[in-house]
Amino acid sequence: MDNLWVRFHTPDGVVQAVRGVSFAVEPGETLGIVGESGSGKTLATQAAFGLAAGARVEGRAVFDRRDLLEMTVRDRREILGSQVGMVFQNPLSSLHPMYRVGWQLSEAIRIHDRSMSRRAAHARVVELLSLVGIPQPERRIDDFPHQFSGGMRQRAMIAMAIALGPALLIADEPTTAVDVTIQAQILQVLKQLKEELGIAIVMITHDLGVIAQLADRVVVLYAGKVMEQGSVRDLFYEHHHPYTEGLLRSLPAAETERGQLVPIEGQPPSPIDPPPGCPFAPRCRYRMDRCVVEQPRLEPVGGHRGHDSACFLPKDRRPSDDRIAVEAAKGDDSG
Amino acid sequence: MIRFLARRIALGVLVMWCVTLVVFLIFYVGPGAGDVARALAGREAPPSTVALIARNLLLDRPWYVQYGHFLSQLLHGNLGYDYYNSESVNTIIAQAFPVTFSLIIGAAPLWLAFGILSGVYSAVRPRSLGDRTFTGVALLFYSTPTFVLGVLLILVLYYELTVHGVSIFPAPGYVPFTQSPLQWARALILPWLALALVLAAAYTRLTRSSMLDVLGEDYVRTARAKGVPERRVIFRHALRAALNPIVTQAGIDIGVLFGGAVITEQVFDLPGLGWVAVHAIQEQDLPVIIGVVVVASAGVVAANLIVDILYAVLDPRVRLH
């Protein structure tokens, strides 16, 4: 993705959902895209493939040296489902309730490979279902989605997405709507695909735990912009951006002094008429005057290649927690 | 699946039984003990006919014996005798039924095709010129009474064209299918059109809203993400899921029409069930009215049963219940 913009024209104004996002996934690599609801993490990927209805998309979205945004609908459709597979958030509603699971999988195959016979497609579907760990696939193939559990439906979705051996799998919050034990199983399946089939994965999530388990590199999105990107190590141990810091502090695993979770106060800015400065500035505890009027650019930070952050304030010049507390107290006195 | 069907059929039988009870109460109990035979005999019937009816229908016995007799006659397929025209009600209905059936069999595909196709188009391109046009046209026909539209069609397509030497459409009337399939269809085109245009409007709106809901569903996005061509996404994936309310509406409409498309049959001079019913009411010909009510109710019940079966065919989740 290169400087991707996604806008929606609504009666209330132009919604700027994605504002100049760039990132790349190498073959075989797993990229995590993190951000809260409305940060544009889903739209950035779906819009590039023409799946976001009503969206105006600008920029470049290059897949295998071809720009998806300049392709004909037909060319893009040929890539979708064969070279790029997608898995969505809600497995309960992502399968068609009125068609058998096996039919839905073999449709995915036969649409792209018309030469494949019904019988061969059937065999391939059985193979796929067993690959993602569905027991007795020969029997389950004729089930309807409502006869599958949530975890099995998500496995079936993954099987559908990888049916034609794609180079890239886009997994959009695949574990959000399933319970914790199923989450672990789904992640296991994805890990297996990554290791055994060498599929590149874009993992969209708001769950940093998922990122830690699966991703090689991470992009942190906020209000439609990239705040920070880098390797998983960089992000977890040498994070630079205050927003990343806030995300990590709000994790249950991250012990703070008081042993409490620290939420990020405030709300993301409105996507209609976003503020001119850093989108995170209103919620940032290190905010400077400059942050409100000028937008920081994504620039290399730290010692590692590929670690970039969009923040004016170098990490070593940030006030410590104690000083912030003191200043906050002062502010209360005077106000 | 079998339990589902069995329950639906049992319910249909129950409804039919209620209908017979209501009909019995209205026509056999309502007029009062002395006047039932008189009412059934029709106007100007001689006393001998009235006495014959009283004897045939066991009118001197208690009401439950009368009802038992009435029900058993119906179960044997005997709808009664029309003393006014000296004809069996079965014969009258057997002559009228094919006319109504012909009307439905031609009009239903027309209005379903108009309604569903325009509704799908409107949903796929909401607020487009086409959507607005369909909506406007739908509203126009929806608010046009059948007798106005029917008369207009006759005036323009039959009268004016014929006067100007282009006689594509024949004068109102009915030609049995068995006599000449071609003339049968020719005679029915205008009534089909009149009925279909009025009914299609509701289907356009229904399909549009149902499709708009379904097009926003996750599984439609899944289909697109698989690379399914858009036309197939719309018809194979979305429309399939959007059909339920359309099937329901079609069941109700067709069921009701089996009681006769009263106005259409009047305007186009088609001697179907609706026509028979209207004339029977004008003549106060009670046995025929009873016959039409029973047959029309059976039509509604049967149509609903078919809708229920279609639900199960369309949606596998229904089969569980």
Interface residues (C-beta under 8 A of the other chain):
Chain A: F49 G50 L51 V73 R77 E78 I79 L80 G81 S82 G85 M86 F88 N90 S93 S94 L95 H96 P97 M98 Y99 E107 A108 I111 H112 F144 H146 M157 M160 A161
Chain B: E217 D218 Y219 R221 T222 A223 R224 A225 K226 G227 V228 P229 E230 H237 R240 A241 L314 D315 P316 R317 L320
